[in-house]
Amino acid sequence: MRKLLLTCWLLVLAGGICYLFWYHDWKYSLPTAVPQNYVDVKVGQQINIDGQIAVAKGKPAFIHFFNPECPCSKFNVPHFNSLVRKYGKQIDFSVVVVNLNKDKSYTAEEIQNKFDITVPVSFDSTIAAKCGVYSTPQAVLIDTDHKLYYRGNYNRARYCTDTKSNFAQMAIDSLLNNNTKPVFSQYALKAYGCQAPFCNK
């Protein structure tokens, strides 16, 4: 009888753990709800971030929208850092931190040290609105004419392990090589992750 009870308890415990894993996977596989006050920014639209992010003349800019409290953002950090290492001489990379927990405050240096980020860090959330970003993590690529070239996800897989869906990298390669812009699916362009709090105001 005792063995039967123990077996049942272990099965319930294993089922509970499996449910939690499934729930979190399911939760973060859903698109982020579009805020009611959202103003869409179209590809090709001029992005005016002069003075907010340092961009060298004649170089594209890549902005990583990041939330240190968002699991999706945390999973994404190694992939973002790999893009910086690969394309850092050709593109100006920067990080914009949004959706901070009001009970926690960070400095740029703390973000850089904690997440091994080697590029400038900004806390100016108005940049997100200018780029049409309402969730994290999101990638924004701006061409040398200061026009939006790509805004979307990094990868279809949470840990950016699916090489066939390296959306942000595909956009970078296309821009740098003057290729025809890739046609991306909803998995690239529909926002997934944690919603920015200023979108609800």
Order of alpha helices (4+ residues) and beta strands (2+ residues): alpha-beta-alpha-beta-alpha-beta-alpha-beta-beta-beta-alpha-alpha-beta
